[in-house]
């Protein structure tokens, strides 16, 4: 049996974006998918990082079976940094950002 790789999935369109949801649903059938995304749309600030303000994290829910889902009140960079360093227990093998 092949090992399922662990994926961190994020975007800059925010939670609920149709492309993110479709990709998450498709990937979770074959992989361990950890979705860590901005709680709201964050276009045009994809390389920005939040400093000097609190970054809140809360659990998210979808109608498909993700390994985990977190909504971040911050930028996509905040999402990846928190996902890799704090939220996901085991190292991920692939980061996908759309």
N, CA, C and O atoms as a GROMACS GRO file, in nm:
protein
  392
    1UNK      N    1   0.084  -0.118   0.000
    1UNK     CA    2   0.000   0.000   0.000
    1UNK      C    3   0.088   0.124   0.000
    1UNK      O    4   0.180   0.135   0.081
    2UNK      N    5   0.062   0.218  -0.089
    2UNK     CA    6   0.141   0.340  -0.100
    2UNK      C    7   0.112   0.434   0.016
    2UNK      O    8  -0.001   0.445   0.063
    3UNK      N    9   0.217   0.502   0.060
    3UNK     CA   10   0.203   0.600   0.167
    3UNK      C   11   0.135   0.726   0.113
    3UNK      O   12   0.170   0.774   0.005
    4UNK      N   13   0.040   0.779   0.186
    4UNK     CA   14  -0.025   0.904   0.147
    4UNK      C   15   0.063   1.022   0.188
    4UNK      O   16   0.103   1.032   0.304
    5UNK      N   17   0.093   1.109   0.094
    5UNK     CA   18   0.174   1.226   0.130
    5UNK      C   19   0.087   1.330   0.201
    5UNK      O   20  -0.035   1.334   0.185
    6UNK      N   21   0.154   1.413   0.279
    6UNK     CA   22   0.087   1.518   0.355
    6UNK      C   23   0.101   1.650   0.281
    6UNK      O   24   0.211   1.691   0.244
    7UNK      N   25  -0.012   1.717   0.258
    7UNK     CA   26  -0.015   1.841   0.182
    7UNK      C   27  -0.071   1.954   0.267
    7UNK      O   28  -0.170   1.936   0.338
    8UNK      N   29  -0.007   2.070   0.260
    8UNK     CA   30  -0.062   2.194   0.317
    8UNK      C   31  -0.121   2.272   0.201
    8UNK      O   32  -0.051   2.304   0.105
    9UNK      N   33  -0.249   2.302   0.208
    9UNK     CA   34  -0.321   2.373   0.103
    9UNK      C   35  -0.362   2.510   0.154
    9UNK      O   36  -0.423   2.521   0.261
   10UNK      N   37  -0.329   2.615   0.079
   10UNK     CA   38  -0.367   2.751   0.115
   10UNK      C   39  -0.400   2.829  -0.012
   10UNK      O   40  -0.387   2.777  -0.122
   11UNK      N   41  -0.444   2.953   0.004
   11UNK     CA   42  -0.472   3.040  -0.110
   11UNK      C   43  -0.476   3.185  -0.063
   11UNK      O   44  -0.453   3.213   0.055
   12UNK      N   45  -0.505   3.277  -0.156
   12UNK     CA   46  -0.522   3.416  -0.114
   12UNK      C   47  -0.666   3.463  -0.132
   12UNK      O   48  -0.698   3.579  -0.103
   13UNK      N   49  -0.753   3.374  -0.179
   13UNK     CA   50  -0.894   3.410  -0.199
   13UNK      C   51  -0.979   3.387  -0.075
   13UNK      O   52  -1.096   3.427  -0.072
   14UNK      N   53  -0.924   3.324   0.025
   14UNK     CA   54  -0.997   3.302   0.149
   14UNK      C   55  -1.077   3.173   0.150
   14UNK      O   56  -1.098   3.109   0.047
   15UNK      N   57  -1.120   3.136   0.268
   15UNK     CA   58  -1.198   3.015   0.289
   15UNK      C   59  -1.330   3.026   0.212
   15UNK      O   60  -1.394   3.130   0.212
   16UNK      N   61  -1.368   2.919   0.150
   16UNK     CA   62  -1.493   2.916   0.076
   16UNK      C   63  -1.479   2.947  -0.071
   16UNK      O   64  -1.576   2.933  -0.146
   17UNK      N   65  -1.360   2.988  -0.116
   17UNK     CA   66  -1.340   3.015  -0.259
   17UNK      C   67  -1.365   2.886  -0.338
   17UNK      O   68  -1.315   2.781  -0.298
   18UNK      N   69  -1.440   2.892  -0.447
   18UNK     CA   70  -1.474   2.770  -0.521
   18UNK      C   71  -1.354   2.688  -0.567
   18UNK      O   72  -1.357   2.566  -0.560
   19UNK      N   73  -1.249   2.755  -0.614
   19UNK     CA   74  -1.130   2.682  -0.659
   19UNK      C   75  -1.062   2.607  -0.546
   19UNK      O   76  -1.020   2.492  -0.563
   20UNK      N   77  -1.051   2.670  -0.431
   20UNK     CA   78  -0.991   2.607  -0.314
   20UNK      C   79  -1.072   2.487  -0.270
   20UNK      O   80  -1.018   2.380  -0.242
   21UNK      N   81  -1.203   2.505  -0.264
   21UNK     CA   82  -1.290   2.395  -0.219
   21UNK      C   83  -1.285   2.277  -0.316
   21UNK      O   84  -1.280   2.162  -0.273
   22UNK      N   85  -1.286   2.304  -0.445
   22UNK     CA   86  -1.278   2.196  -0.544
   22UNK      C   87  -1.147   2.122  -0.537
   22UNK      O   88  -1.144   1.999  -0.543
   23UNK      N   89  -1.037   2.196  -0.525
   23UNK     CA   90  -0.906   2.133  -0.516
   23UNK      C   91  -0.894   2.053  -0.387
   23UNK      O   92  -0.844   1.940  -0.389
   24UNK      N   93  -0.938   2.109  -0.275
   24UNK     CA   94  -0.933   2.038  -0.147
   24UNK      C   95  -1.011   1.908  -0.151
   24UNK      O   96  -0.964   1.805  -0.104
   25UNK      N   97  -1.129   1.915  -0.208
   25UNK     CA   98  -1.214   1.795  -0.217
   25UNK      C   99  -1.149   1.688  -0.304
   25UNK      O  100  -1.154   1.569  -0.269
   26UNK      N  101  -1.089   1.728  -0.414
   26UNK     CA  102  -1.024   1.631  -0.502
   26UNK      C  103  -0.899   1.571  -0.438
   26UNK      O  104  -0.877   1.450  -0.444
   27UNK      N  105  -0.816   1.655  -0.375
   27UNK     CA  106  -0.692   1.607  -0.316
   27UNK      C  107  -0.713   1.515  -0.196
   27UNK      O  108  -0.638   1.420  -0.177
   28UNK      N  109  -0.816   1.543  -0.116
   28UNK     CA  110  -0.832   1.464   0.008
   28UNK      C  111  -0.875   1.320  -0.019
   28UNK      O  112  -0.876   1.238   0.072
   29UNK      N  113  -0.911   1.289  -0.142
   29UNK     CA  114  -0.944   1.150  -0.175
   29UNK      C  115  -0.820   1.062  -0.178
   29UNK      O  116  -0.829   0.942  -0.153
   30UNK      N  117  -0.703   1.122  -0.210
   30UNK     CA  118  -0.580   1.044  -0.224
   30UNK      C  119  -0.466   1.085  -0.131
   30UNK      O  120  -0.366   1.015  -0.122
   31UNK      N  121  -0.482   1.198  -0.062
   31UNK     CA  122  -0.372   1.251   0.020
   31UNK      C  123  -0.423   1.298   0.156
   31UNK      O  124  -0.544   1.316   0.176
   32UNK      N  125  -0.330   1.318   0.250
   32UNK     CA  126  -0.362   1.382   0.378
   32UNK      C  127  -0.354   1.532   0.354
   32UNK      O  128  -0.244   1.584   0.334
   33UNK      N  129  -0.466   1.602   0.356
   33UNK     CA  130  -0.470   1.744   0.323
   33UNK      C  131  -0.500   1.826   0.448
   33UNK      O  132  -0.600   1.806   0.516
   34UNK      N  133  -0.411   1.920   0.475
   34UNK     CA  134  -0.426   2.016   0.584
   34UNK      C  135  -0.453   2.151   0.517
   34UNK      O  136  -0.364   2.206   0.453
   35UNK      N  137  -0.573   2.204   0.532
   35UNK     CA  138  -0.608   2.332   0.473
   35UNK      C  139  -0.589   2.440   0.579
   35UNK      O  140  -0.652   2.437   0.684
   36UNK      N  141  -0.501   2.534   0.550
   36UNK     CA  142  -0.476   2.647   0.640
   36UNK      C  143  -0.488   2.772   0.553
   36UNK      O  144  -0.400   2.800   0.472
   37UNK      N  145  -0.598   2.845   0.568
   37UNK     CA  146  -0.631   2.953   0.475
   37UNK      C  147  -0.673   3.080   0.548
   37UNK      O  148  -0.718   3.076   0.663
   38UNK      N  149  -0.659   3.194   0.479
   38UNK     CA  150  -0.712   3.318   0.537
   38UNK      C  151  -0.864   3.307   0.553
   38UNK      O  152  -0.931   3.248   0.469
   39UNK      N  153  -0.915   3.362   0.659
   39UNK     CA  154  -1.060   3.356   0.682
   39UNK      C  155  -1.136   3.445   0.585
   39UNK      O  156  -1.255   3.424   0.562
   40UNK      N  157  -1.068   3.544   0.528
   40UNK     CA  158  -1.130   3.633   0.429
   40UNK      C  159  -1.035   3.649   0.310
   40UNK      O  160  -0.919   3.608   0.317
   41UNK      N  161  -1.084   3.706   0.204
   41UNK     CA  162  -1.005   3.726   0.083
   41UNK      C  163  -0.885   3.816   0.110
   41UNK      O  164  -0.899   3.922   0.173
   42UNK      N  165  -0.768   3.775   0.062
   42UNK     CA  166  -0.643   3.849   0.085
   42UNK      C  167  -0.563   3.866  -0.044
   42UNK      O  168  -0.440   3.859  -0.042
   43UNK      N  169  -0.632   3.887  -0.156
   43UNK     CA  170  -0.564   3.906  -0.284
   43UNK      C  171  -0.473   4.028  -0.278
   43UNK      O  172  -0.499   4.124  -0.206
   44UNK      N  173  -0.366   4.023  -0.356
   44UNK     CA  174  -0.268   4.131  -0.368
   44UNK      C  175  -0.183   4.150  -0.243
   44UNK      O  176  -0.116   4.252  -0.230
   45UNK      N  177  -0.185   4.056  -0.152
   45UNK     CA  178  -0.096   4.064  -0.036
   45UNK      C  179  -0.036   3.926  -0.007
   45UNK      O  180  -0.008   3.892   0.108
   46UNK      N  181  -0.018   3.849  -0.112
   46UNK     CA  182   0.022   3.710  -0.095
   46UNK      C  183   0.160   3.693  -0.032
   46UNK      O  184   0.186   3.589   0.028
   47UNK      N  185   0.249   3.793  -0.045
   47UNK     CA  186   0.382   3.781   0.017
   47UNK      C  187   0.392   3.861   0.147
   47UNK      O  188   0.497   3.862   0.211
   48UNK      N  189   0.284   3.926   0.186
   48UNK     CA  190   0.285   4.006   0.308
   48UNK      C  191   0.276   3.915   0.431
   48UNK      O  192   0.225   3.804   0.425
   49UNK      N  193   0.329   3.966   0.542
   49UNK     CA  194   0.325   3.892   0.668
   49UNK      C  195   0.274   3.987   0.776
   49UNK      O  196   0.313   4.104   0.779
   50UNK      N  197   0.189   3.938   0.862
   50UNK     CA  198   0.131   4.021   0.968
   50UNK      C  199   0.231   4.039   1.082
   50UNK      O  200   0.281   3.941   1.137
   51UNK      N  201   0.259   4.164   1.115
   51UNK     CA  202   0.343   4.195   1.232
   51UNK      C  203   0.275   4.310   1.307
   51UNK      O  204   0.213   4.396   1.245
   52UNK      N  205   0.287   4.310   1.436
   52UNK     CA  206   0.230   4.417   1.516
   52UNK      C  207   0.080   4.406   1.540
   52UNK      O  208   0.018   4.500   1.590
   53UNK      N  209   0.022   4.293   1.504
   53UNK     CA  210  -0.122   4.272   1.527
   53UNK      C  211  -0.143   4.124   1.558
   53UNK      O  212  -0.067   4.040   1.511
   54UNK      N  213  -0.246   4.092   1.636
   54UNK     CA  214  -0.271   3.951   1.665
   54UNK      C  215  -0.319   3.876   1.540
   54UNK      O  216  -0.391   3.931   1.456
   55UNK      N  217  -0.277   3.752   1.530
   55UNK     CA  218  -0.323   3.664   1.422
   55UNK      C  219  -0.404   3.554   1.489
   55UNK      O  220  -0.350   3.469   1.560
   56UNK      N  221  -0.533   3.556   1.466
   56UNK     CA  222  -0.622   3.459   1.531
   56UNK      C  223  -0.639   3.335   1.444
   56UNK      O  224  -0.640   3.342   1.321
   57UNK      N  225  -0.652   3.222   1.512
   57UNK     CA  226  -0.669   3.094   1.446
   57UNK      C  227  -0.795   3.028   1.499
   57UNK      O  228  -0.820   3.028   1.619
   58UNK      N  229  -0.874   2.971   1.409
   58UNK     CA  230  -0.989   2.892   1.452
   58UNK      C  231  -1.005   2.773   1.358
   58UNK      O  232  -0.961   2.776   1.243
   59UNK      N  233  -1.069   2.671   1.410
   59UNK     CA  234  -1.094   2.550   1.330
   59UNK      C  235  -1.201   2.581   1.226
   59UNK      O  236  -1.296   2.654   1.252
   60UNK      N  237  -1.183   2.524   1.108
   60UNK     CA  238  -1.281   2.536   1.002
   60UNK      C  239  -1.344   2.401   0.973
   60UNK      O  240  -1.291   2.297   1.013
   61UNK      N  241  -1.455   2.402   0.904
   61UNK     CA  242  -1.523   2.278   0.867
   61UNK      C  243  -1.562   2.282   0.720
   61UNK      O  244  -1.598   2.387   0.667
   62UNK      N  245  -1.554   2.167   0.657
   62UNK     CA  246  -1.597   2.153   0.518
   62UNK      C  247  -1.691   2.034   0.508
   62UNK      O  248  -1.708   1.959   0.604
   63UNK      N  249  -1.750   2.017   0.393
   63UNK     CA  250  -1.839   1.902   0.373
   63UNK      C  251  -1.763   1.784   0.313
   63UNK      O  252  -1.825   1.688   0.265
   64UNK      N  253  -1.630   1.789   0.316
   64UNK     CA  254  -1.548   1.677   0.272
   64UNK      C  255  -1.441   1.652   0.377
   64UNK      O  256  -1.420   1.734   0.466
   65UNK      N  257  -1.373   1.538   0.368
   65UNK     CA  258  -1.288   1.488   0.476
   65UNK      C  259  -1.142   1.534   0.466
   65UNK      O  260  -1.057   1.460   0.417
   66UNK      N  261  -1.115   1.655   0.513
   66UNK     CA  262  -0.977   1.702   0.524
   66UNK      C  263  -0.913   1.641   0.649
   66UNK      O  264  -0.983   1.602   0.742
   67UNK      N  265  -0.781   1.634   0.649
   67UNK     CA  266  -0.711   1.590   0.770
   67UNK      C  267  -0.728   1.696   0.879
   67UNK      O  268  -0.752   1.663   0.995
   68UNK      N  269  -0.714   1.824   0.840
   68UNK     CA  270  -0.742   1.934   0.932
   68UNK      C  271  -0.773   2.059   0.851
   68UNK      O  272  -0.738   2.069   0.733
   69UNK      N  273  -0.841   2.154   0.916
   69UNK     CA  274  -0.878   2.280   0.849
   69UNK      C  275  -0.870   2.393   0.951
   69UNK      O  276  -0.932   2.388   1.057
   70UNK      N  277  -0.792   2.495   0.917
   70UNK     CA  278  -0.778   2.611   1.005
   70UNK      C  279  -0.801   2.739   0.925
   70UNK      O  280  -0.758   2.751   0.811
   71UNK      N  281  -0.871   2.833   0.988
   71UNK     CA  282  -0.894   2.965   0.930
   71UNK      C  283  -0.809   3.064   1.009
   71UNK      O  284  -0.812   3.067   1.132
   72UNK      N  285  -0.734   3.145   0.936
   72UNK     CA  286  -0.639   3.238   0.996
   72UNK      C  287  -0.682   3.381   0.965
   72UNK      O  288  -0.712   3.412   0.849
   73UNK      N  289  -0.687   3.467   1.065
   73UNK     CA  290  -0.714   3.609   1.042
   73UNK      C  291  -0.581   3.676   1.008
   73UNK      O  292  -0.526   3.753   1.087
   74UNK      N  293  -0.530   3.644   0.890
   74UNK     CA  294  -0.401   3.696   0.845
   74UNK      C  295  -0.383   3.670   0.698
   74UNK      O  296  -0.479   3.645   0.625
   75UNK      N  297  -0.260   3.677   0.654
   75UNK     CA  298  -0.225   3.664   0.512
   75UNK      C  299  -0.191   3.519   0.476
   75UNK      O  300  -0.178   3.434   0.565
   76UNK      N  301  -0.178   3.489   0.347
   76UNK     CA  302  -0.134   3.355   0.308
   76UNK      C  303   0.001   3.316   0.368
   76UNK      O  304   0.022   3.199   0.403
   77UNK      N  305   0.094   3.410   0.380
   77UNK     CA  306   0.223   3.380   0.442
   77UNK      C  307   0.203   3.340   0.588
   77UNK      O  308   0.266   3.245   0.635
   78UNK      N  309   0.116   3.411   0.658
   78UNK     CA  310   0.084   3.374   0.797
   78UNK      C  311   0.031   3.231   0.802
   78UNK      O  312   0.066   3.154   0.892
   79UNK      N  313  -0.053   3.196   0.705
   79UNK     CA  314  -0.113   3.062   0.701
   79UNK      C  315  -0.006   2.954   0.686
   79UNK      O  316  -0.005   2.856   0.760
   80UNK      N  317   0.084   2.974   0.590
   80UNK     CA  318   0.189   2.874   0.567
   80UNK      C  319   0.282   2.865   0.687
   80UNK      O  320   0.315   2.755   0.732
   81UNK      N  321   0.323   2.980   0.739
   81UNK     CA  322   0.414   2.980   0.855
   81UNK      C  323   0.350   2.911   0.976
   81UNK      O  324   0.413   2.825   1.037
   82UNK      N  325   0.228   2.947   1.010
   82UNK     CA  326   0.160   2.884   1.123
   82UNK      C  327   0.133   2.736   1.096
   82UNK      O  328   0.148   2.652   1.186
   83UNK      N  329   0.094   2.703   0.974
   83UNK     CA  330   0.069   2.563   0.940
   83UNK      C  331   0.191   2.477   0.958
   83UNK      O  332   0.185   2.371   1.019
   84UNK      N  333   0.303   2.523   0.903
   84UNK     CA  334   0.426   2.444   0.908
   84UNK      C  335   0.490   2.441   1.046
   84UNK      O  336   0.547   2.339   1.086
   85UNK      N  337   0.480   2.551   1.120
   85UNK     CA  338   0.552   2.561   1.247
   85UNK      C  339   0.469   2.531   1.371
   85UNK      O  340   0.525   2.496   1.475
   86UNK      N  341   0.337   2.545   1.363
   86UNK     CA  342   0.256   2.533   1.485
   86UNK      C  343   0.137   2.439   1.475
   86UNK      O  344   0.109   2.366   1.570
   87UNK      N  345   0.066   2.439   1.364
   87UNK     CA  346  -0.064   2.373   1.359
   87UNK      C  347  -0.060   2.228   1.314
   87UNK      O  348  -0.140   2.147   1.362
   88UNK      N  349   0.029   2.193   1.224
   88UNK     CA  350   0.034   2.058   1.169
   88UNK      C  351   0.143   1.980   1.241
   88UNK      O  352   0.260   2.018   1.239
   89UNK      N  353   0.102   1.872   1.305
   89UNK     CA  354   0.195   1.794   1.389
   89UNK      C  355   0.311   1.734   1.313
   89UNK      O  356   0.426   1.747   1.354
   90UNK      N  357   0.283   1.668   1.204
   90UNK     CA  358   0.387   1.599   1.129
   90UNK      C  359   0.428   1.683   1.009
   90UNK      O  360   0.346   1.756   0.954
   91UNK      N  361   0.554   1.675   0.968
   91UNK     CA  362   0.599   1.756   0.854
   91UNK      C  363   0.519   1.728   0.727
   91UNK      O  364   0.487   1.613   0.696
   92UNK      N  365   0.488   1.836   0.655
   92UNK     CA  366   0.420   1.818   0.527
   92UNK      C  367   0.526   1.800   0.419
   92UNK      O  368   0.640   1.842   0.433
   93UNK      N  369   0.485   1.736   0.310
   93UNK     CA  370   0.578   1.706   0.203
   93UNK      C  371   0.556   1.797   0.081
   93UNK      O  372   0.640   1.803  -0.009
   94UNK      N  373   0.442   1.866   0.079
   94UNK     CA  374   0.410   1.952  -0.035
   94UNK      C  375   0.321   2.066   0.012
   94UNK      O  376   0.226   2.044   0.087
   95UNK      N  377   0.352   2.188  -0.032
   95UNK     CA  378   0.268   2.304  -0.006
   95UNK      C  379   0.209   2.346  -0.140
   95UNK      O  380   0.282   2.366  -0.238
   96UNK      N  381   0.077   2.359  -0.143
   96UNK     CA  382   0.008   2.406  -0.263
   96UNK      C  383  -0.063   2.536  -0.227
   96UNK      O  384  -0.143   2.541  -0.134
   97UNK      N  385  -0.032   2.642  -0.304
   97UNK     CA  386  -0.094   2.771  -0.281
   97UNK      C  387  -0.150   2.822  -0.412
   97UNK      O  388  -0.080   2.828  -0.514
   98UNK      N  389  -0.276   2.859  -0.409
   98UNK     CA  390  -0.339   2.906  -0.533
   98UNK      C  391  -0.388   3.047  -0.522
   98UNK      O  392  -0.443   3.101  -0.617
   0.00000   0.00000   0.00000
